[in-house]
Amino acid sequence: MFARIANFIAHHYKGIIAAWIIVLIIALPIAPQVFNIVKYEETEMAPKDVESIIAQDFINQHFPSAGREGTTIIVLTNENVLNEEMKKTVFRIKNGIFNETHGGRIDGEVRVDTLYDALEIYSTGVLKNINQRYHQTKEMVNLTAYAIFGIPFEFRTLWQETNKSCFLVFGIPAMHLATWMQINMTYPSWNVSTVDSVAYEQTKNLLMTSLEAQGLNESERSLAIGWYSTYVMAWNATRGTPLESMPSERASRALLSFEDFLLAATLPSDFETFLSSIYSNFDLTNWNDYHGINAFCKELFLSQMQSMTSQVPASYVQLFSIYFETFYSLWNSSSSVPDDLHFRGIVETSVDVLTHTVGGEEGALITAVYSNLGWNGWNNDSLISLFTATNIAQLASVDLWLVVEVGKISADASIFTFQQLSHQIVVNRTIDNFPLPIIPALLSSFVNTPKNDTMIISLTFESNDENVSLGKESVNIIREIVRSSTAGAQGITTYVTGSDAISLDLEKSTNEDIERIDPITVVLVLILIGLFFRSFIASSIPPTIIGIAMGVSFAVVYAIGSYFLPIHYSVPTLMVTSMMGAGCDYCIFILSRYREERRNGLSKEESVKTAVTWAGESIATSGATVIIGFGVLSLGRFEMLKSMGIGLALGIAIALIAALTLLPSALMLLGDRIFWPSKMTAVKKNNGQKNKEGYFTKSAKFAIKHAKAIVLVALVISIPATYLVLTLETSYDYIEAMPDNESKLGIKVLGESFGAGKMMPTLIAVEMKNPVIVNDSIDVSALDAIEDLCKELSNLSSVAEIISPTRPLGEHEPINYANLSSYPEEQATQYMALMRGMISENDSKVVLVTVSFKEDPFAKESIDSIDVIRSLASRFTTENDNVSAIYVAGSTAIMYDISTLVWEDFKAMEVFAIIGIYIVLMIVLGSLISPLRSIITILLSISWTIAVTMLLFNFLQGVPILWLMPMVLTVVCLGLGMDYDIFITTRIREEAQKGKSDTDAIVHAMERTGGIITACGIIMAGAFGTMMLSEGALLKEFGFALAFAILLDSTIVRIYLVPAAMSLLGKWNWYAPGKLQRVKREKKK
């Protein structure tokens, strides 16, 4: 097949070059865009059917905003972050962000959550509640004051009014009757007319004196005189009648004129009614009876009180009734109307009785009102307002001046009024002199209490374009704002971190790595190839050929990433180094074989054909194994590995095609000029003289002579190396693997102060069988179950904070959720709002619990906790009848699922890689044994590589080995490591097919290819080694491990261990059944 390919290239090389140029022209505009579609967060590339993703989808359905808060976090440190200067700094940062989102550079909305924003929201709610409580309490104080003082006072006033009215209606006629009878008795000889006249004058004089003594006002006096005149006229009208000699009957008859008097008088209707009632309920015999007046006043007062209290709460109506009965009983127990001192004594006794009767807070309020307001202040609005404000300030631990200010606001004022007042308080007061009590958990959500040296500001972005990651694109703007806001401030250190900043910094460091690594890789390859061929032009040919292949590969990967599969950020860098390393190796083998054949005297065309026929088979076989090694990564379910597998396999395939087609075509076009200034001179025959043995000839003979010892040493070294590999503890912490940039340092500070898990908390959704909110009240039994779960979670050593309806602000202990009334009303209201926010609105059956770990989300302790939490959740669900299911989500859970998934897939990848490579080698080498020997030697070198990498990074540098590295290294090295084994084994097979003995074939093949293999190994190792220039641990570890593995393979394993093993195997190297066997030896007779 390769002979036919060689013939095709020799005859159509110009067309092949033209085709590659056309493809390159198409690819060039597309290739650079590959860096715009890569993904920087591994958790975004998880399969959709893993447990954590299903859980996240469930949580998103019931809590749409969960997990989206605070994608960017500003960390500020200072000796005291609660001082005035820090507050001003926070406001400057917030104002700067506001300006950028309103006509500035940030095209979207940014929610800024600071301690002071939280305080404003909290204070607004508290002030609103204080206002409501103030007006409610003031009403209670007014009602209580009225009960204590107003009822007795009004009753006494009513009694006095009744007494005066009785005198008016009946007292005046009684006075006239008594005077008339006294005159008639004194002067019995006077006639009736004379007595009537004298009695009128005397009574009139007495009445004027009495009216003045009664304290009647002018209108009342006028009314009394008018009534008396009407009465006298009616009295006089009975003169000359049978009643003339019966004064009492005359008086009764004259009293009947009162009704006509009322009709004629212009009186207020209520007073007219009152007088009419007096007229109806009294007469000349009982109008001045103390107890009679009491009974009348009681009945009338109760009627008035019933009407007056129609809008008063029932509890106060009952209070009024109890108190009035007590007061009336004491009032009525007297034989005459009490004087002022006696009256106050009755009130004081009534208050004592009432206080003991109602008891509790109501009793305390009654005592306080009686003691503090008294007779002089019970109806004074200013004193009542001050008393109310003082009472609330003491109970709520709020500054008195603030309660007074809040009390001046009307009860129906809008929330905006309280927001304005709250803002003024937050702006003008520090935490130390804040006039409201601050919930400790609210403060600790933003400040690392009690140290108070670190504060956080959380930013949540809402983009106007859903295809734009606004948070990530805004990080540099936020950093500018933070720097300008803290310029000149003493002792303030700031970090902008969070998932947005981490992603941006990772992208930036990756781009910087690429900008640094790619040129160095190319220059290094040019130098090494130039030294090998001793030609400037020859050194540039392989990088140029592979560069063209790379441009085409990047364009194809861009198309894949845009439409089919997310591409991990490491793929372009790995493609550059692997294609430059492996691809240049392929080119070097073609060039070397061409040069060898030209030196052997063949023509240019024949040399190209021979190079493609023999070296082409070797590099095609090598390329196939590398493609298999990379390709098996795409069999996994984790899209990061899939993208690595597809990208790298695709890159190697295109590099191989370029090496097999474009390079031979260039050789046909340029010929020996490629090796300028070196000259292509034929190798002189030695005329039977023995050639001087080179290094690789000596090494081959040494390996054959000491084969058993070399193999034994390799096996002995592999024992501790294998032990290290099997006991290796890897890290999931990609944040720790980042360079020491601002976002990483910010995470460290965040972790030291709050627990690094605060940035990406784990979300737990508890699905209950019954609604948690019933008839607008929370089911306490459901919260009991939630708290039981929280207690078990809090016992885990890795957990720093739990936020749930029972711990709404991350309290270390549960709040009194069963009796929120035990808290000040404003705090209870705040708690209730937070609790409701953690219960799903649609069916109220799902409760959200947020868990923050002490370590960062991807630290081993955090990752290991997920399995513990899920086991706990499973047991909890089984044991609790009211719990339907528990879902565990979040970045940590996703990473745990990814790692578990990848480990499961890795086993299959290894099997497929080994089987695939074995089949390719079996077919190409025509042997069943040699492929096994090749795979075993590769696995040995892999174990040595992982062990050395672990010792260097983990133990010496303290840098953890990332969990992907051993897995990816294994499958990659299974492919790449085969390069040199295939190159030397196919050459040994070629020499054996020509009739040489196994020993001679090994020595001759080593002599011919040893230098090339070592050179290629150094070139590939150099290409991979440039990744160690990366600032990130992932590429550093990959770079070192791959470079070490390639160097180990090309200088030790292939030069010493492979010849030693093949010499020991002897004829078994080529054993295969039937036609599969390619090296056939005639049996000696």
PyMOL commands that set and color helices and strands:
alter all, ss='L'
color gray80, all
select helices_A, chain A and resi 2-27+31-36+42-45+51-62+84-101+115-186+192-214+218-236+242-245+247-255+257-264+269-281+290-308+314-332+340-358+360-372+374-377+381-396+400-407+415-428+440-444+470-486+499-533+536-563+570-599+604-635+639-675+695-705+707-726+742-753+756-758+780-794+817-822+825-837+860-879+891-925+930-956+964-976+978-993+998-1029+1033-1070+1074-1076
alter helices_A, ss='H'
color red, helices_A
select strands_A, chain A and resi 38-39+72-77+108-113+454-463+493-497+567-568+762-768+773-774+777-778+799-803+846-853+883-889
alter strands_A, ss='S'
color yellow, strands_A
deselect
rebuild
show_as cartoon
